Amino acid sequence: MRRLALLAVLGLPLPLPLAAAALPEGKAVPAQAVHHLKKQLQQRGLEVGRLQQQVTEQESKSRQAEQQLQRQDQDIAALQRQLQALREADAPAPAAAPGQHPK
């Protein structure tokens, strides 16, 4: 009971059965309280929907950013391979050891 009253004091919406359970026995939930709780529940539902949409959008942006980073990593790896191939092509041939003739 105390927890239910605390939730109500904090402004958290209580489902109607819980709100009714918080009342002393034999007391009905006032229509104004029911209307207020329904309105709060509707507002919270809208807020949850808005937050879910924001999460979906953020996840989409994160996936796109991850894909772009993967493409950039692939481009960098390809450029590193090209650079290594150029370095190997420009490197002087190893010198022959003393006493050996170059081929």
Number of C-alpha atoms within 10 A of each C-alpha: 12 8 9 16 14 11 14 15 10 9 11 14 19 19 13 14 9 12 19 17 15 18 14 9 8 7 10 10 15 10 9 9 12 16 11 13 20 16 13 16 16 13 12 14 12 12 12 12 12 12 12 12 12 12 12 12 12 12 12 12 12 12 12 12 12 12 12 12 12 12 12 12 12 12 12 12 12 12 12 12 12 12 12 12 12 11 11 11 10 9 9 8 8 7 9 10 8 6 6 8 8 8 4
